[in-house]
Amino acid sequence: MAQPQPYSPPSPPPIRYTLRGLTTALTVLFASFIALDVIGAANLFWRGSMFDTLSDGAIVSEGEANVADGIRVVYGGLWLLLFLATAVVFIVWQYRHAVTARTLGVHGGLAHPGWAIGGWFIPLAN
């Protein structure tokens, strides 16, 4: 006579994607945004002090004004590049997060990988 076997739940399917690298990349990108915005705020305060100087009737040198404007132009270019990089990495992270959730058994709603990305491009669905 055969002995009954103990019940063991089925093992979960293997996870296709690891999120560790993307999470680290997003953390670095968000920290870079903070640092860049601190520099941008300092530049705005500097430019504001120049306008205060002009409103008091004093003269601001053309070189100082050009440097402040140049920093602002570089800030804008770096901000745009950082924004695009963050957007791409964040969309990839959202997709992989949704795939991992479905692998672990979450179904329906916004757990579908297509909605994880498409929701950002459809304002009402977002």
mmCIF file of the C-alpha atoms, coordinates in Angstrom:
data_MODEL
# 
_entry.id   MODEL 
# 
loop_
_atom_site.group_PDB 
_atom_site.id 
_atom_site.type_symbol 
_atom_site.label_atom_id 
_atom_site.label_alt_id 
_atom_site.label_comp_id 
_atom_site.label_asym_id 
_atom_site.label_entity_id 
_atom_site.label_seq_id 
_atom_site.pdbx_PDB_ins_code 
_atom_site.Cartn_x 
_atom_site.Cartn_y 
_atom_site.Cartn_z 
_atom_site.occupancy 
_atom_site.B_iso_or_equiv 
_atom_site.pdbx_formal_charge 
_atom_site.auth_seq_id 
_atom_site.auth_comp_id 
_atom_site.auth_asym_id 
_atom_site.auth_atom_id 
_atom_site.pdbx_PDB_model_num 
ATOM 1   C CA . MET A 1 1   ? 0.000  0.000   0.000   1.00 0.00 ? 1   MET A CA 1 
ATOM 2   C CA . ALA A 1 2   ? 1.363  3.411   -1.001  1.00 0.00 ? 2   ALA A CA 1 
ATOM 3   C CA . GLN A 1 3   ? 1.931  6.020   1.612   1.00 0.00 ? 3   GLN A CA 1 
ATOM 4   C CA . PRO A 1 4   ? 0.210  9.426   1.041   1.00 0.00 ? 4   PRO A CA 1 
ATOM 5   C CA . GLN A 1 5   ? 2.644  12.095  0.020   1.00 0.00 ? 5   GLN A CA 1 
ATOM 6   C CA . PRO A 1 6   ? 2.700  15.406  1.907   1.00 0.00 ? 6   PRO A CA 1 
ATOM 7   C CA . TYR A 1 7   ? 1.271  18.382  0.050   1.00 0.00 ? 7   TYR A CA 1 
ATOM 8   C CA . SER A 1 8   ? 3.778  20.866  -1.275  1.00 0.00 ? 8   SER A CA 1 
ATOM 9   C CA . PRO A 1 9   ? 2.615  24.021  -3.032  1.00 0.00 ? 9   PRO A CA 1 
ATOM 10  C CA . PRO A 1 10  ? 3.884  24.524  -6.570  1.00 0.00 ? 10  PRO A CA 1 
ATOM 11  C CA . SER A 1 11  ? 7.006  26.612  -6.828  1.00 0.00 ? 11  SER A CA 1 
ATOM 12  C CA . PRO A 1 12  ? 6.547  30.049  -8.405  1.00 0.00 ? 12  PRO A CA 1 
ATOM 13  C CA . PRO A 1 13  ? 7.803  30.504  -11.944 1.00 0.00 ? 13  PRO A CA 1 
ATOM 14  C CA . PRO A 1 14  ? 11.241 32.066  -12.286 1.00 0.00 ? 14  PRO A CA 1 
ATOM 15  C CA . ILE A 1 15  ? 11.315 35.850  -12.397 1.00 0.00 ? 15  ILE A CA 1 
ATOM 16  C CA . ARG A 1 16  ? 12.396 37.038  -15.826 1.00 0.00 ? 16  ARG A CA 1 
ATOM 17  C CA . TYR A 1 17  ? 13.747 40.433  -14.832 1.00 0.00 ? 17  TYR A CA 1 
ATOM 18  C CA . THR A 1 18  ? 15.664 41.740  -11.886 1.00 0.00 ? 18  THR A CA 1 
ATOM 19  C CA . LEU A 1 19  ? 14.904 45.316  -10.901 1.00 0.00 ? 19  LEU A CA 1 
ATOM 20  C CA . ARG A 1 20  ? 18.041 45.916  -8.829  1.00 0.00 ? 20  ARG A CA 1 
ATOM 21  C CA . GLY A 1 21  ? 20.110 47.583  -11.574 1.00 0.00 ? 21  GLY A CA 1 
ATOM 22  C CA . LEU A 1 22  ? 17.246 49.765  -12.785 1.00 0.00 ? 22  LEU A CA 1 
ATOM 23  C CA . THR A 1 23  ? 16.408 50.767  -9.231  1.00 0.00 ? 23  THR A CA 1 
ATOM 24  C CA . THR A 1 24  ? 20.003 51.855  -8.664  1.00 0.00 ? 24  THR A CA 1 
ATOM 25  C CA . ALA A 1 25  ? 20.035 53.763  -11.956 1.00 0.00 ? 25  ALA A CA 1 
ATOM 26  C CA . LEU A 1 26  ? 16.804 55.582  -11.066 1.00 0.00 ? 26  LEU A CA 1 
ATOM 27  C CA . THR A 1 27  ? 18.141 56.450  -7.635  1.00 0.00 ? 27  THR A CA 1 
ATOM 28  C CA . VAL A 1 28  ? 21.277 57.949  -9.172  1.00 0.00 ? 28  VAL A CA 1 
ATOM 29  C CA . LEU A 1 29  ? 19.238 59.852  -11.774 1.00 0.00 ? 29  LEU A CA 1 
ATOM 30  C CA . PHE A 1 30  ? 16.859 61.282  -9.158  1.00 0.00 ? 30  PHE A CA 1 
ATOM 31  C CA . ALA A 1 31  ? 19.797 62.305  -6.945  1.00 0.00 ? 31  ALA A CA 1 
ATOM 32  C CA . SER A 1 32  ? 21.404 63.962  -9.984  1.00 0.00 ? 32  SER A CA 1 
ATOM 33  C CA . PHE A 1 33  ? 18.173 65.895  -10.542 1.00 0.00 ? 33  PHE A CA 1 
ATOM 34  C CA . ILE A 1 34  ? 18.325 67.155  -6.972  1.00 0.00 ? 34  ILE A CA 1 
ATOM 35  C CA . ALA A 1 35  ? 21.948 68.273  -7.338  1.00 0.00 ? 35  ALA A CA 1 
ATOM 36  C CA . LEU A 1 36  ? 21.250 69.931  -10.688 1.00 0.00 ? 36  LEU A CA 1 
ATOM 37  C CA . ASP A 1 37  ? 18.230 71.762  -9.296  1.00 0.00 ? 37  ASP A CA 1 
ATOM 38  C CA . VAL A 1 38  ? 20.278 73.063  -6.352  1.00 0.00 ? 38  VAL A CA 1 
ATOM 39  C CA . ILE A 1 39  ? 22.773 74.479  -8.851  1.00 0.00 ? 39  ILE A CA 1 
ATOM 40  C CA . GLY A 1 40  ? 19.908 75.929  -10.902 1.00 0.00 ? 40  GLY A CA 1 
ATOM 41  C CA . ALA A 1 41  ? 18.375 77.562  -7.824  1.00 0.00 ? 41  ALA A CA 1 
ATOM 42  C CA . ALA A 1 42  ? 21.725 79.085  -6.847  1.00 0.00 ? 42  ALA A CA 1 
ATOM 43  C CA . ASN A 1 43  ? 22.041 80.469  -10.367 1.00 0.00 ? 43  ASN A CA 1 
ATOM 44  C CA . LEU A 1 44  ? 18.566 82.000  -10.183 1.00 0.00 ? 44  LEU A CA 1 
ATOM 45  C CA . PHE A 1 45  ? 19.382 83.653  -6.848  1.00 0.00 ? 45  PHE A CA 1 
ATOM 46  C CA . TRP A 1 46  ? 22.605 85.021  -8.334  1.00 0.00 ? 46  TRP A CA 1 
ATOM 47  C CA . ARG A 1 47  ? 20.747 86.407  -11.344 1.00 0.00 ? 47  ARG A CA 1 
ATOM 48  C CA . GLY A 1 48  ? 18.108 87.875  -9.018  1.00 0.00 ? 48  GLY A CA 1 
ATOM 49  C CA . SER A 1 49  ? 20.812 89.647  -7.021  1.00 0.00 ? 49  SER A CA 1 
ATOM 50  C CA . MET A 1 50  ? 22.070 91.170  -10.258 1.00 0.00 ? 50  MET A CA 1 
ATOM 51  C CA . PHE A 1 51  ? 18.602 92.576  -10.953 1.00 0.00 ? 51  PHE A CA 1 
ATOM 52  C CA . ASP A 1 52  ? 18.514 93.971  -7.407  1.00 0.00 ? 52  ASP A CA 1 
ATOM 53  C CA . THR A 1 53  ? 21.863 95.625  -8.078  1.00 0.00 ? 53  THR A CA 1 
ATOM 54  C CA . LEU A 1 54  ? 20.506 97.137  -11.298 1.00 0.00 ? 54  LEU A CA 1 
ATOM 55  C CA . SER A 1 55  ? 17.329 98.345  -9.591  1.00 0.00 ? 55  SER A CA 1 
ATOM 56  C CA . ASP A 1 56  ? 19.473 100.099 -6.966  1.00 0.00 ? 56  ASP A CA 1 
ATOM 57  C CA . GLY A 1 57  ? 21.134 102.068 -9.763  1.00 0.00 ? 57  GLY A CA 1 
ATOM 58  C CA . ALA A 1 58  ? 24.491 100.257 -9.665  1.00 0.00 ? 58  ALA A CA 1 
ATOM 59  C CA . ILE A 1 59  ? 26.088 98.701  -12.715 1.00 0.00 ? 59  ILE A CA 1 
ATOM 60  C CA . VAL A 1 60  ? 26.578 94.965  -13.303 1.00 0.00 ? 60  VAL A CA 1 
ATOM 61  C CA . SER A 1 61  ? 29.480 94.049  -15.549 1.00 0.00 ? 61  SER A CA 1 
ATOM 62  C CA . GLU A 1 62  ? 28.652 92.539  -18.895 1.00 0.00 ? 62  GLU A CA 1 
ATOM 63  C CA . GLY A 1 63  ? 31.005 89.632  -18.218 1.00 0.00 ? 63  GLY A CA 1 
ATOM 64  C CA . GLU A 1 64  ? 29.220 88.725  -14.990 1.00 0.00 ? 64  GLU A CA 1 
ATOM 65  C CA . ALA A 1 65  ? 25.845 88.819  -16.737 1.00 0.00 ? 65  ALA A CA 1 
ATOM 66  C CA . ASN A 1 66  ? 27.139 86.668  -19.610 1.00 0.00 ? 66  ASN A CA 1 
ATOM 67  C CA . VAL A 1 67  ? 28.526 84.085  -17.176 1.00 0.00 ? 67  VAL A CA 1 
ATOM 68  C CA . ALA A 1 68  ? 25.187 83.901  -15.338 1.00 0.00 ? 68  ALA A CA 1 
ATOM 69  C CA . ASP A 1 69  ? 23.336 83.501  -18.640 1.00 0.00 ? 69  ASP A CA 1 
ATOM 70  C CA . GLY A 1 70  ? 25.791 80.867  -19.859 1.00 0.00 ? 70  GLY A CA 1 
ATOM 71  C CA . ILE A 1 71  ? 25.338 78.836  -16.696 1.00 0.00 ? 71  ILE A CA 1 
ATOM 72  C CA . ARG A 1 72  ? 21.581 78.989  -17.214 1.00 0.00 ? 72  ARG A CA 1 
ATOM 73  C CA . VAL A 1 73  ? 21.895 77.724  -20.807 1.00 0.00 ? 73  VAL A CA 1 
ATOM 74  C CA . VAL A 1 74  ? 24.126 74.830  -19.730 1.00 0.00 ? 74  VAL A CA 1 
ATOM 75  C CA . TYR A 1 75  ? 21.695 74.054  -16.889 1.00 0.00 ? 75  TYR A CA 1 
ATOM 76  C CA . GLY A 1 76  ? 18.800 73.883  -19.368 1.00 0.00 ? 76  GLY A CA 1 
ATOM 77  C CA . GLY A 1 77  ? 20.659 71.498  -21.676 1.00 0.00 ? 77  GLY A CA 1 
ATOM 78  C CA . LEU A 1 78  ? 21.751 69.230  -18.839 1.00 0.00 ? 78  LEU A CA 1 
ATOM 79  C CA . TRP A 1 79  ? 18.231 69.245  -17.397 1.00 0.00 ? 79  TRP A CA 1 
ATOM 80  C CA . LEU A 1 80  ? 16.757 68.164  -20.741 1.00 0.00 ? 80  LEU A CA 1 
ATOM 81  C CA . LEU A 1 81  ? 19.260 65.320  -21.171 1.00 0.00 ? 81  LEU A CA 1 
ATOM 82  C CA . LEU A 1 82  ? 18.742 64.162  -17.599 1.00 0.00 ? 82  LEU A CA 1 
ATOM 83  C CA . PHE A 1 83  ? 14.962 64.297  -18.021 1.00 0.00 ? 83  PHE A CA 1 
ATOM 84  C CA . LEU A 1 84  ? 15.062 62.167  -21.185 1.00 0.00 ? 84  LEU A CA 1 
ATOM 85  C CA . ALA A 1 85  ? 17.384 59.605  -19.587 1.00 0.00 ? 85  ALA A CA 1 
ATOM 86  C CA . THR A 1 86  ? 15.202 59.402  -16.481 1.00 0.00 ? 86  THR A CA 1 
ATOM 87  C CA . ALA A 1 87  ? 12.030 59.026  -18.567 1.00 0.00 ? 87  ALA A CA 1 
ATOM 88  C CA . VAL A 1 88  ? 13.486 56.132  -20.569 1.00 0.00 ? 88  VAL A CA 1 
ATOM 89  C CA . VAL A 1 89  ? 14.850 54.300  -17.530 1.00 0.00 ? 89  VAL A CA 1 
ATOM 90  C CA . PHE A 1 90  ? 11.613 54.859  -15.590 1.00 0.00 ? 90  PHE A CA 1 
ATOM 91  C CA . ILE A 1 91  ? 9.469  53.458  -18.432 1.00 0.00 ? 91  ILE A CA 1 
ATOM 92  C CA . VAL A 1 92  ? 11.702 50.379  -18.688 1.00 0.00 ? 92  VAL A CA 1 
ATOM 93  C CA . TRP A 1 93  ? 11.478 49.963  -14.897 1.00 0.00 ? 93  TRP A CA 1 
ATOM 94  C CA . GLN A 1 94  ? 7.655  50.222  -15.027 1.00 0.00 ? 94  GLN A CA 1 
ATOM 95  C CA . TYR A 1 95  ? 7.481  47.550  -17.735 1.00 0.00 ? 95  TYR A CA 1 
ATOM 96  C CA . ARG A 1 96  ? 9.766  45.142  -15.919 1.00 0.00 ? 96  ARG A CA 1 
ATOM 97  C CA . HIS A 1 97  ? 7.929  45.762  -12.651 1.00 0.00 ? 97  HIS A CA 1 
ATOM 98  C CA . ALA A 1 98  ? 4.618  44.824  -14.306 1.00 0.00 ? 98  ALA A CA 1 
ATOM 99  C CA . VAL A 1 99  ? 6.108  41.683  -15.883 1.00 0.00 ? 99  VAL A CA 1 
ATOM 100 C CA . THR A 1 100 ? 7.504  40.626  -12.509 1.00 0.00 ? 100 THR A CA 1 
ATOM 101 C CA . ALA A 1 101 ? 4.146  41.273  -10.831 1.00 0.00 ? 101 ALA A CA 1 
ATOM 102 C CA . ARG A 1 102 ? 2.354  39.087  -13.380 1.00 0.00 ? 102 ARG A CA 1 
ATOM 103 C CA . THR A 1 103 ? 4.968  36.362  -12.890 1.00 0.00 ? 103 THR A CA 1 
ATOM 104 C CA . LEU A 1 104 ? 4.239  36.430  -9.160  1.00 0.00 ? 104 LEU A CA 1 
ATOM 105 C CA . GLY A 1 105 ? 0.494  36.068  -9.764  1.00 0.00 ? 105 GLY A CA 1 
ATOM 106 C CA . VAL A 1 106 ? -0.935 39.604  -9.897  1.00 0.00 ? 106 VAL A CA 1 
ATOM 107 C CA . HIS A 1 107 ? -3.407 39.771  -12.787 1.00 0.00 ? 107 HIS A CA 1 
ATOM 108 C CA . GLY A 1 108 ? -5.844 42.362  -14.065 1.00 0.00 ? 108 GLY A CA 1 
ATOM 109 C CA . GLY A 1 109 ? -6.006 46.116  -13.826 1.00 0.00 ? 109 GLY A CA 1 
ATOM 110 C CA . LEU A 1 110 ? -2.853 48.085  -14.355 1.00 0.00 ? 110 LEU A CA 1 
ATOM 111 C CA . ALA A 1 111 ? -0.597 45.113  -13.666 1.00 0.00 ? 111 ALA A CA 1 
ATOM 112 C CA . HIS A 1 112 ? -0.540 44.377  -17.398 1.00 0.00 ? 112 HIS A CA 1 
ATOM 113 C CA . PRO A 1 113 ? 2.814  45.408  -18.929 1.00 0.00 ? 113 PRO A CA 1 
ATOM 114 C CA . GLY A 1 114 ? 1.101  47.280  -21.749 1.00 0.00 ? 114 GLY A CA 1 
ATOM 115 C CA . TRP A 1 115 ? -0.836 49.458  -19.317 1.00 0.00 ? 115 TRP A CA 1 
ATOM 116 C CA . ALA A 1 116 ? 2.269  50.056  -17.219 1.00 0.00 ? 116 ALA A CA 1 
ATOM 117 C CA . ILE A 1 117 ? 3.740  51.957  -20.153 1.00 0.00 ? 117 ILE A CA 1 
ATOM 118 C CA . GLY A 1 118 ? 0.638  53.133  -21.998 1.00 0.00 ? 118 GLY A CA 1 
ATOM 119 C CA . GLY A 1 119 ? -0.804 54.725  -18.874 1.00 0.00 ? 119 GLY A CA 1 
ATOM 120 C CA . TRP A 1 120 ? 1.915  57.377  -18.998 1.00 0.00 ? 120 TRP A CA 1 
ATOM 121 C CA . PHE A 1 121 ? 0.934  58.387  -22.535 1.00 0.00 ? 121 PHE A CA 1 
ATOM 122 C CA . ILE A 1 122 ? -2.826 58.531  -21.951 1.00 0.00 ? 122 ILE A CA 1 
ATOM 123 C CA . PRO A 1 123 ? -3.554 61.303  -19.423 1.00 0.00 ? 123 PRO A CA 1 
ATOM 124 C CA . LEU A 1 124 ? -7.017 60.072  -18.433 1.00 0.00 ? 124 LEU A CA 1 
ATOM 125 C CA . ALA A 1 125 ? -5.826 56.508  -17.899 1.00 0.00 ? 125 ALA A CA 1 
ATOM 126 C CA . ASN A 1 126 ? -2.866 57.802  -15.921 1.00 0.00 ? 126 ASN A CA 1 
# 
